[in-house]
Amino acid sequence: MPKLVDHEERRTQIAEALIRVAGRRGLHAVGMRDVASEAGVSLRLVQYYFQTKEKLLFYGLQHLTGLFTARVGARLRAAGQDPGPRATIEALLLASLPTDAESRTFHLLYSSYSILSVTDEALAAQPFIDNPDAAENALTRLLRQAQESGLADRDIDARTEAISLLAMAAGMGTSILVGQRGPESAIAVLRHHLDRIFANPGYSPPPA
């Protein structure tokens, strides 16, 4: 009896191979043949599941985004059953910083894909973020919740602060990647700005 093939498992195998090889060589330098070799499968099989390189990149980045979402979830669970708005925001921001091999690969490939999509019409036609404003909306809600609870400065504009924090985290991530600063320095800067926003002298930040 022929062995049944789990197609989703095979797609995941190929996507993880893409992430590994792109993390070493850069997304721009990866071809379908490279991914096939990394996954230990034939080029024909990669082409069967992903007819074009653009479709392969799209699926690979979706898979990487799923891994990042799981990473954020793990940080939130580690923060406790009811961590509150500041600890939740901090967990979201710190999860995006490239502080280990997994998060470094995510930041590198995420940034590379964004840049490539500016000049590649095929990539731009299928954005890999289903809801690009999700993080901004989530942080805005948390900041407004903190304001209503008296934990954050009532005079700030929650939406503007959310945008600023996300942009800052992205910039800090890039500065870590290029060796401009270490993770500890980037975390200190983010916490400095959270200290400005939150008025809770009893707050004790979780370990990085």
ROMAR-375015 format. One record per residue: residue in three letters; x, y, z of N, C-alpha, C in turn. Coordinates in steps of 0.1 Angstrom, whole numbers. Example, Ala and Ser with C-alpha at 12.3 -4.5 7.8 and 13.67 -1.06 7.14 Angstrom:
<nodes>
  residu    npx    npy    npz   capx   capy   capz    cpx    cpy    cpz
     ala    132    -57     78    123    -45     78    132    -33     78
     ser    128    -22     71    137    -11     71    129      0     79
</nodes>
This chain:
<nodes>
  residu    npx    npy    npz   capx   capy   capz    cpx    cpy    cpz
     met      8    -12      0      0      0      0      9     12      0
     pro      7     22     -9     16     34    -10     14     42      3
     lys     25     48      7     25     57     18     18     70     15
     leu      8     74     25      1     86     23     10     98     26
     val      9    108     18     18    120     20     10    131     27
     asp     15    136     37      9    148     44     14    160     37
     his      6    166     29     11    177     21     14    189     29
     glu      7    192     40      9    203     48     23    202     55
     glu     25    189     59     38    186     66     50    188     56
     arg     48    184     43     58    186     33     60    201     30
     arg     49    209     30     51    223     28     59    229     39
     thr     56    225     51     63    230     63     77    227     63
     gln     80    215     59     94    210     57    102    219     48
     ile     96    222     36    102    231     26    103    245     32
     ala     93    250     38     93    264     44    104    265     54
     glu    106    255     62    116    256     73    130    256     66
     ala    131    248     55    144    248     48    147    262     42
     leu    137    268     37    139    282     32    143    291     43
     ile    137    290     54    141    299     65    155    297     69
     arg    160    284     70    173    281     74    184    287     64
     val    181    284     51    191    288     41    191    303     39
     ala    179    309     40    178    324     39    185    331     51
     gly    183    325     63    190    330     74    205    331     73
     arg    211    321     66    225    321     64    230    329     53
     arg    222    330     41    227    336     29    220    349     26
     gly    208    351     32    200    363     28    189    359     19
     leu    178    365     20    166    361     12    168    364     -3
     his    176    374     -6    177    378    -20    186    367    -28
     ala    194    360    -20    203    350    -27    198    336    -27
     val    186    334    -23    181    320    -22    173    317    -34
     gly    176    305    -40    168    300    -51    161    287    -48
     met    151    283    -56    144    271    -53    153    259    -52
     arg    163    258    -60    172    247    -60    180    246    -46
     asp    183    258    -41    190    259    -28    181    253    -17
     val    168    257    -18    158    252     -8    156    237     -9
     ala    155    232    -21    154    218    -23    165    210    -17
     ser    177    215    -19    189    209    -14    189    209      2
     glu    185    220      7    185    222     22    174    212     28
     ala    163    211     21    152    202     26    154    188     23
     gly    164    185     15    167    171     11    156    165      2
     val    151    173     -6    141    169    -16    145    173    -30
     ser    137    169    -40    141    173    -54    135    186    -57
     leu    142    193    -67    137    206    -71    123    204    -77
     arg    120    193    -84    107    191    -89     96    191    -79
     leu    100    186    -67     90    185    -56     87    200    -51
     val     97    208    -49     96    221    -45     87    229    -55
     gln     89    227    -68     82    233    -78     67    228    -79
     tyr     65    216    -74     52    210    -74     43    218    -64
     tyr     49    220    -52     42    227    -41     42    242    -43
     phe     52    248    -48     53    262    -49     58    265    -64
     gln     49    268    -72     53    269    -86     63    280    -89
     thr     63    290    -81     73    301    -84     81    304    -71
     lys     92    311    -72     99    315    -61     91    324    -52
     glu     83    333    -58     75    343    -51     65    335    -42
     lys     59    325    -47     50    317    -39     57    310    -27
     leu     69    305    -30     77    299    -19     80    309     -8
     leu     85    321    -12     88    331     -3     76    335      6
     phe     65    337     -1     52    341      6     49    330     16
     tyr     49    318     13     45    307     23     55    307     34
     gly     68    308     30     79    307     40     77    318     51
     leu     74    330     46     73    342     55     60    341     64
     gln     50    335     58     38    332     66     41    322     77
     his     49    312     74     53    302     84     61    309     95
     leu     70    317     91     79    324    100     71    333    109
     thr     61    340    104     52    349    111     44    340    122
     gly     40    328    118     34    319    128     43    316    139
     leu     56    313    136     65    310    147     67    322    156
     phe     67    334    150     69    346    158     57    348    167
     thr     45    346    162     33    347    170     33    337    182
     ala     38    325    180     40    316    191     50    321    201
     arg     60    327    196     71    333    205     65    344    214
     val     56    352    208     50    363    216     41    356    226
     gly     33    346    222     24    339    232     32    333    243
     ala     44    328    241     52    322    251     56    333    261
     arg     60    344    256     64    355    265     53    360    274
     leu     41    361    268     29    365    275     25    355    286
     arg     26    342    283     24    332    293     34    333    305
     ala     46    336    301     57    337    311     55    349    320
     ala     48    359    315     45    372    323     35    370    334
     gly     28    358    333     18    356    344      4    355    339
     gln     -6    352    348    -20    350    343    -26    363    340
     asp    -23    374    347    -29    387    344    -18    397    345
     pro     -9    398    335      3    406    336      0    421    336
     gly    -11    426    331    -14    440    330     -9    446    317
     pro    -13    458    314    -10    464    301      5    466    299
     arg     12    471    309     26    474    306     34    461    304
     ala     32    451    312     40    439    310     36    432    297
     thr     24    434    293     20    428    280     26    435    269
     ile     26    449    269     33    457    259     48    453    258
     glu     54    452    270     68    449    270     71    436    264
     ala     63    426    267     65    413    262     64    413    246
     leu     54    420    241     52    422    227     64    428    220
     leu     69    439    226     81    446    220     94    438    221
     leu     96    432    233    109    424    234    109    412    226
     ala     97    406    223     97    394    215    102    397    200
     ser    101    410    196    105    413    182    119    417    181
     leu    127    418    192    141    421    192    149    409    188
     pro    159    410    180    167    398    176    178    395    187
     thr    173    388    197    182    385    209    187    371    209
     asp    182    362    200    187    349    198    186    345    184
     ala    191    333    181    191    328    167    177    329    160
     glu    167    324    167    154    324    161    148    338    158
     ser    149    347    168    144    360    166    153    368    156
     arg    166    365    156    175    372    146    171    368    132
     thr    168    355    129    164    351    116    150    358    112
     phe    141    358    122    128    364    119    130    379    115
     his    138    387    123    139    401    120    146    403    106
     leu    157    395    104    164    396     91    155    393     79
     leu    148    382     79    140    378     68    127    387     66
     tyr    122    391     77    110    400     77    114    413     70
     ser    126    419     74    131    431     69    134    430     54
     ser    141    418     51    145    416     37    133    415     28
     tyr    122    408     33    110    406     24    104    419     22
     ser    103    428     32     97    441     31    104    449     20
     ile    118    449     20    126    456     11    124    451     -3
     leu    124    437     -5    123    431    -18    109    434    -24
     ser     99    435    -16     86    437    -21     84    451    -27
     val     93    460    -23     92    474    -29     95    474    -44
     thr    104    465    -48    108    465    -62    103    453    -70
     asp     98    443    -63     93    431    -69     78    431    -69
     glu     72    433    -81     57    434    -82     50    421    -78
     ala     56    410    -81     50    397    -77     49    396    -62
     leu     60    400    -55     59    399    -40     50    410    -35
     ala     50    422    -40     41    432    -36     26    429    -37
     ala     23    420    -47      9    417    -50      3    407    -40
     gln     12    401    -32      7    392    -22     13    395     -8
     pro     10    405     -2     16    409     11     14    398     21
     phe     25    395     29     24    383     38     19    386     51
     ile     15    399     54      9    403     66     -6    404     64
     asp    -14    395     69    -29    396     67    -35    409     73
     asn    -30    413     84    -36    425     91    -24    433     95
     pro    -19    442     87     -7    450     90     -8    459    102
     asp    -21    463    106    -23    472    117    -26    464    130
     ala    -25    451    130    -29    443    142    -21    447    154
     ala     -7    448    153      1    451    164     -2    465    169
     glu     -3    475    160     -6    489    163    -19    490    171
     asn    -29    483    166    -42    483    173    -42    477    186
     ala    -34    466    188    -33    459    201    -26    468    211
     leu    -15    475    207     -8    483    216    -17    496    220
     thr    -24    501    210    -33    512    213    -43    509    223
     arg    -49    497    222    -59    493    231    -53    491    245
     leu    -41    485    246    -35    483    259    -31    497    266
     leu    -27    506    258    -23    519    263    -36    527    268
     arg    -47    526    261    -59    532    265    -65    525    278
     gln    -63    512    279    -67    505    291    -59    510    303
     ala    -46    512    300    -37    517    311    -41    531    315
     gln    -45    539    306    -49    553    309    -62    553    317
     glu    -71    544    313    -84    543    321    -82    538    335
     ser    -71    530    337    -69    524    350    -59    533    358
     gly    -55    544    353    -46    553    360    -32    549    360
     leu    -28    539    351    -15    534    351     -6    541    341
     ala    -12    549    332     -4    556    322     -8    570    321
     asp      0    578    316     -2    593    315    -15    595    307
     arg    -24    602    312    -37    604    305    -36    615    294
     asp    -25    622    294    -23    632    284    -17    627    271
     ile    -12    615    271     -6    610    258    -16    606    248
     asp    -13    605    235    -21    600    225    -17    585    223
     ala    -27    577    227    -23    562    227    -19    557    213
     arg    -26    561    203    -23    557    189     -9    561    185
     thr     -6    574    188      8    579    184     19    572    192
     glu     16    569    205     26    562    213     28    548    208
     ala     17    541    204     18    528    199     26    527    186
     ile     24    536    177     31    537    165     46    539    168
     ser     49    549    177     63    552    181     70    540    187
     leu     63    533    196     70    521    202     73    510    192
     leu     64    508    183     66    497    173     78    501    163
     ala     78    514    159     88    519    151    102    518    158
     met    102    522    170    114    521    178    119    507    180
     ala    110    498    183    114    484    184    120    479    171
     ala    114    482    160    119    478    147    133    484    144
     gly    135    497    147    148    503    145    158    497    154
     met    154    495    167    164    489    176    168    475    172
     gly    158    467    166    162    454    161    172    455    150
     thr    171    464    141    180    466    130    194    470    136
     ser    194    478    146    207    483    151    214    471    158
     ile    206    462    164    212    450    170    218    441    159
     leu    211    439    148    215    431    137    229    436    131
     val    230    449    130    242    454    123    253    457    133
     gly    251    453    146    261    454    156    263    468    162
     gln    254    477    160    255    491    165    253    491    180
     arg    245    482    185    243    481    200    239    467    203
     gly    240    463    216    237    450    221    222    450    225
     pro    217    438    227    203    437    231    200    444    244
     glu    209    443    254    207    450    266    205    465    265
     ser    212    471    256    211    485    254    197    489    247
     ala    193    480    238    181    483    231    169    481    241
     ile    170    471    249    159    469    259    158    480    269
     ala    170    486    272    170    497    282    163    509    276
     val    166    511    263    159    523    256    144    521    255
     leu    139    509    252    125    507    251    119    509    265
     arg    125    504    276    120    505    289    120    520    294
     his    130    527    289    130    542    292    118    548    287
     his    114    545    275    102    551    269     89    546    276
     leu     89    534    280     77    529    287     76    535    301
     asp     88    538    307     88    545    320     81    559    319
     arg     84    565    307     78    578    305     63    578    303
     ile     58    567    297     44    566    295     36    561    307
     phe     42    552    314     35    546    326     39    553    339
     ala     28    555    346     30    562    360     27    552    370
     asn     35    542    372     33    531    382     46    529    389
     pro     49    536    400     62    534    407     65    521    412
     gly     54    513    414     56    500    420     59    489    410
     tyr     59    493    397     61    483    387     75    477    387
     ser     76    464    386     89    457    385     90    450    372
     pro     99    455    363    100    448    350    105    434    350
     pro    100    425    341    104    411    341    118    411    335
     pro    125    400    338    139    399    332    138    398    317
     ala    149    403    310    149    403    295    150    389    290
</nodes>
